[in-house]
């Protein structure tokens, strides 16, 4: 295995950058992608080198990453090898309770994010920061690179009133930050105010794509198995708010999309005429094994990214929604609630961060008209984020 270019916050911790944590009673929020460059699990190596690890916490999909679909909750258990409790932070309890934190001096956070606002791991983090503030526990972020690069931002910023567990604070849909940078912003700008310590990566000054870091890629959740799926995810996740399959239940989630009512050839002919940058659409059929349209033959397309630096997944997804609505006006529909513990908010509004996309599509606005105000908001966010950046 080659030596990685980037050293993660976990690697830095193991190298001794925070000696004061050696004698502390620690908890750890982790999942299967919380590994060293040698692919040793964070919990195992933290305990092995002598840290006093007292408890583990798992996010959505479970600490072991075994929960395939959304809205499947994990039960607490005792880790059979380490002999310590594992608490679930997905379900009715999404914020650590005082009992979970009792006796801890610090809570470590080592989750691999994917650079998208609706990915729940960053909100597990901010809720844990609030809990640590209230309990007088230090919160320590072991930072990791943003896998889809740390310089491209895209999509709308969450509007007040549309908060949910897929967006608790005002970030762009594709935010271009690391969890450590978000923690710094949330602690200051969003007013959390916990005792925060971020252990940065080393060697990520270029804010490169994950395959430039030299680190092994471990899927952060079951339906993002590759860097390719992460690349399209910032836009294709919007399809969760519709009756289109986003490819869950197939071997190419978020790269395949469609529905039983879609003609794949009419779809791709229309998309091709838009000449979207960095992407080609291949007409195809597929049959999801679970989730939407399980066991039904779906017509649709596969998203083939030809130039990931030019590709804009949010713009592509908005174009897909526009085209499908135009081609199939009687069949295309917005998904109704409930969604991610919300019973009244409309799922597409939660994902977009406002009702503007849904209303614009229903009013027959073009993708260009929809995206124009989004770009202006991103310029303002660039200035807001600047003080919290760790890698330049």
Residue, then its C-alpha position, 0 to 999 in steps of 0.5 A: x500500500x502506497x504512502x498517502x499524500x494526506x494525513x487525516x485527523x485520526x492519523x494526527x491523533x495517533x501521532x500524538x498531536x493532542x497528548x492531553x487526550x491520552x488520559x481522558x475518558x473518550x467517546x467516539x462517533x464512527x462508522x465503517x469509513x472511520x479507518x487508518x490508511x492501513x484500513x484499521x477501524x478507528x475504534x480498534x486503533x484508538x483503544x490499541x494505542x492506549x486511549x481510554x475509549x469508554x463508548x461508541x456512537x453510530x450515525x445513520x446506517x449504524x456504526x457498522x454501516x449495516x442498515x441498507x436503506x434510509x429510515x432504518x434505525x439501529x438499536x444500542x448494543x455492547x461491542x462484543x470485542x471492546x466491551x463498551x456500549x454503542x449508542x445509536x444517533x439515528x432514530x427517535x434519539x439523534x442527539x446524544x443524551x446526558x446519560x450517554x455522555x455521562x463520565x466522558x471528558x471528550x467526544x471524538x468525531x470521525x465520520x467521512x462526509x461526502x460534501x453535501x448538505x443533506x448528508x446527515x452526518x454533519x447534522x449528527x455532528x452539530x447536534x452532538x456539539x450542542x449536547x457536549x456544550x450542555x454536558x461540559x464535554x470537549x468535542x474533538x473533530x478528527x477531520x477528513x478530506x471532502x471526497x468531491x473536492x474542497x473548492x467547488x460549491x453548487x446549489x441553493x443555500x438552506x432558507x430559514x423555515x425549511x430546517x430538518x435532519x437533512x439540513x439544520x443550518x444554512x449551507x449550500x447543497x454542495x458546500x465544498x467544506x470538510x466536517x472540521x470547517x463546518x464545525x468551526x462555522x457552526x460553533x461560531x457563526x451558527x452559535x453552538x459555542x461548545x468547547x471545540x477542538x478540530x484536528x486538521x488533516x495534513x497535506x490537503x492544501x490543494x483541496x483535491x478530489x479523494x483519489x488524489x489523497x492516496x487514502x483508501x476509499x471506504x464507502x461512507x454509506x451503503x448507497x454511496x459505494x464509489x467515488x463515482x456515486x459520490x460525484x453525482x450525489x449532490x444533484x441526483x439525491x434530489x430525485x429522492x423528493x420525487x417518484x423517480x427511482x434514484x437507483x437505490x436497489x441497484x448496483x449503481x445508486x444515484x448513477x441510474x435513474x428512471x421510472x416505469x413510465x419513462x421512455x429512456x430514448x426520448x429522455x436521453x435525446x432530450x437531455x443530450x440537446x441540453x449539452x450539459x458540461x462533463x456528462x453523457x446520458x446512456x438510455x437503459x432499463x433497470x429493476x430495483x431490488x428494493x425502495x421505489x418501484x421495487x421489482x418493476x421494470x424502469x426506463x431511464x438513464x445512467x449518468x456517465x461523468x466524462x469530466x468531473x471538474x466541468x460537471x455540475x451535478x445540481x444543474x444536471x439534476x434540475x435539468x433531469x427534473x425539468x425534462x421528465x416533467x415535460x415528457x411525462x406531465x401526468x405521471x411525474x410527481x413530487x414525493x409526499x411526506x413523511x421523509x426523514x422524521x418530518x411529517x408535514x414538510x414536502x421532501x423536495x423542499x427539505x432537500x432543496x432547502x426551500x420551496x423554490x425548486x418545486x414551485x419553479x418546476x411546476x411553473x415551467x421555469x427553465x433550468x437556467x432561470x432556476x439556477x440564476x439566483x442560486x449562483x448569486x447566493x453562493x458568492x455571499x457564502x464564499x465570503x462567509x466561509x472564508x474565516x473557517x477554512x483550514x486548507x488553502 
